[in-house]
C-alpha cells in the first residue's frame, strides 16, 4: 500500500465519532466519503472507489450499431481498453508511477438509489443502494481495463490496493447524459510532438530528447509542442519528425519504440554520428554550425524549400540509410559510410529523389516550389534503394543480431 506523506493527527476522535455510526447504519450499502460541488447548474460529488468495487459499481452503456440513442456514450473502440491495461501493467511491473484520469458517471438522484448525507463544508457520505449501477459518462475504456485486471487471477494483486476517483453527476435524464458525453469529448487532440516532449524518458523518447538538446542541427530548431514547425520562429523539425528518424536509424522502422535500448549509450553513439554527418554535408553544414539567433528567417525558409533534409520524409530516408551503416558489433555508425551519405546530393532537384519521394508538379501554384512530396512507405523504399545503389553498398546485409549488443 502507498504510504501517506501527509501529517496525521495523533488523535481525532471527533471524526470517528461522526463517521463510524453512519458507516455502521449503511453497512449493507456501498458507502464512500465524498466532496460535494456545484457545476453547470447541477450537484456533483467526488468519491474515491477501491479497485475491487469498480466491476460491480459501474457500468458502460455504449451505443450499438448505427443507433447513437441506444446508449449513453460511444461504441467501444476496439483495442483501446487493452492499451490502457498494457500501460498499467508495464508501469506496475517495472515499479514506476502511473496514473489514470478521473472517471465520470451519472446516477438518478432518487433517494431509493443514492443517499447523500451532508456533513457540512461540502463534505458528505454517499450511500449507494445494492443493485444500483453508476452509468459511465466518460471513461468506459479505463473502467473496462480496471475491470479485466481486478477479475484476473494473475494480475488482480497488482492494482488491488489502488483507488480510483469518480466524479458522480446526480443526473437521471438520459438525453442530458448523452449531451454530457458529447461536451466532455470536445477536447482538442494533443499534437504528437507535445506527447513526445512529455513522454517517459526511455527508449526512443529518451534518445530523441537527448539529441534534440545536444545536436546543433536540432538544438533550438525543433518544435517541441505543436504539430508543425514554424519557419517564422526559425523551426525546421518537430519532435515527432525526429522520433521517427531515431527509430529508422536504430531499427529500420519509424514506429519502433526502442523500449529495450540504453538511452545514454545510444544517445551518445547517435550524437557523434549526426554531428559528423551534418558537418560534412554541404547542404546542412551552415544551418548546423550557425546558432539559431544568427540565422535569418530566409535561411530557414530556403533550407526547408530546397533541401530534402529540411522535411520529415528526408529524415526518414536518412534514418533508413544510417541503419545500413550501423555496426551492431562495434556499436557505432561506421564513419566511412556516414561520410559517403554526407556526400549525396540532398537537394530537392537531385535525380536521386526524382519520381520516388519528389515529383515535379507540371502546373505548380507557386513556380518557386515546383515539387510535390510523396511520403508513402513505397516511395521512401524506392528512394532508399536508389541511394544504396548509387553508393554501391548493394544489399549491405546486416550481420545476425548480437544477443548481447551492449545496449539491450
Order of alpha helices (4+ residues) and beta strands (2+ residues): alpha-beta-beta-alpha-beta-alpha-beta-beta-beta-beta-alpha-alpha-beta-alpha-alpha-alpha-beta-beta-alpha-alpha-alpha-alpha-alpha-beta-beta-alpha-beta-beta-alpha
